[in-house]
Amino acid sequence: MFNGFHKFIYLLKKKECFPILLILILACCLYFYRISFRGLWIDEFISILDGKKIAFKKGRLLYYALLNPWINISDNEVWLRVPAIIFAVVSVYIIYRLGHDFFNKKVGLLAAFLLTISPLFINHAQEIRYYTMSVCLGLCGSLGLAHSLKQQDKKLPRFIWVVGRILSFYTTPLNAAFLVPDILILWLKFKFKISRLISYLVNYLTIIVASIPVAISVKSDLGSHRVILPIPGVREIFRELRIMTVFAHPPSPPYISLLIQFVAIIVAIVILVAIIQKPRSQEVVWVALWGIIPAVSIFVFSNIFYSIWNSRYLIMSQPYFILLVVIGFFQVLNWQRIIGVLLAFIYMLAVSLGLVTYYTRSRRYMGASDIYRPVAKFIESQDKEDDIIMYSTVHGTPFTLSYYYQGSAPIYVNKRRKTDKSNLRVDLQNWIESLPSTNSRIWFIYYGGDMKIFKSVFAEQFTIESEEIIGGANILLLIPKLNKK
């Protein structure tokens, strides 16, 4: 593993690495395919803004530190999505190594293939966010620890575990959940070898101490913006199994929906087979702990405090669940070949439908809005000299519009409160009064809200020349009445 280059050349000569090379090439093709089909959504804009100033925000630093020099080369949306693709492809290779080195080559190849074609993973490989970097560094730490437990006298695997874990925490603090399975794995391995356990505990404490700034950063940002998410139950668990494996978007009823629900149940059963089937190797226990405990931590936290149950947070567990699916599948295949082949067919049918849906549906799987590009291009195609833009947004920045808008109209931003619907009329009136006096045409953009209220507020001072709704964006072209001939 760690004499990687020489081993790669050796395997290349023996043509043993061709299967994983083909999978990595497939990964590159899938991750670049239609990469600009969807425009940037709000979190991607936030990544760019945080990357420009290398913000240590909510414990997340590493991705922004990488993105900063990347932005300085170009701010093109495809270029800015490339780092996520790089980490996604490396993740595919690491899960292959994890399966290959601790089970067998077939497990490694199939796990790499299933992660490659996962619609959820493709989605996050195609956005300017830190999720694939988080997965990659998490896998790196797990692979390092696993090799260290097999080669206890070698320092490099242990070093990779420590560095991988620390860097993953600085990518997203949720990776701290891996501290729990790590300590359990160490206890299971060395509970009768206390001196060896102590030597690993020194490394374990090093990880914790080095991550203290992350904890401080998270604590300082506790009162910041939160996404309102549902409190998870049993239904949400099966939903996440479906999203992690075969179908990220909500499936269309009735037939596709029934098929995907059936596949989610199959996935759960296969994972259980992998875990409970005897004889059970210690490596299966490791993979199960790395997959289940972080997910359970998010589930428990979401039920006790506030919900963080979200697929993009749970993605850190995805590779391990996929490994469990592969392990369980081969056990079923060895038990009853016909059943195994049938399960493989159903799985591939479902994931094929998931891929077609992902590449053809304009909306993202989590319902996030990426309509900023069409809004900007619509105004740009119709604006005139001396036009101005009134842009109301809860995020308080014109960047989501100015990134795509190449016209000359100045943009006036109103940072509204997220829960201001009852005060919408008053807030709009106050905003209009605060604007400088103008005879120019005004493009009014407001995401959400009631068009009737907009019209009633603007009726006294403006003539509504045109109105347009693009996604959730209401766009009105207003002409001051005093200037109307």
Disulfide bonds with the S-S distance in Angstrom:
none
